[in-house]
């Protein structure tokens, strides 16, 4: 008799736990778009701005503290960020091709940093889909959550970058092929 009394509560609990499981499964099974199509193109976004002197010093100091490094005052900061996103062209590549793309991005970023007086960093989030290709690299740094929470807050694309110039000007871009954007922005004095 006592079991029948609690039967409606048991049914409600069972049904609610099933629906929770379904939502979790949907999230796990959601597909990452690996094609360069209209959804991918729509995920690319660019933001420009200029910080005042106090804001500039604060964000620069925070980035330097987070990266545990020294960056010359005259250098721009270039953060190459790899994260989980709904659109990730490189996630659809074979492993060798993905590694080649990552190596090329490191090489191009280093060349641009040298040409435009910038210090570059490669950071990846804990949920980056291609983490296996970067986690053992000496170049890539695992994000503690600082960049995810404070700079790269949009999760529509798995690649992004942030440039902070000594003038306080900044640019943030979400998308994979951004080196022409970086060059144009760094050329402007």
Secondary structure, DSSP 4 states (H G I P E B T S, - for coil): -HHHHHHHHHHHHHHHHHHHHHHHHHHHHPPPB-S-SHHHHHH-EEEEEE--HHHHHHHHHHHHHHHT----TTSEEEEEEE---SB-GGGGS-HHHHHHHHHHHHHHHHHHHHHTTEEEEEEE-TT-TTGGGTTT-SSEEE--SHHHHHT----SBSEEEEEE-TTSEEEEEESS--HHHHHHHHH--
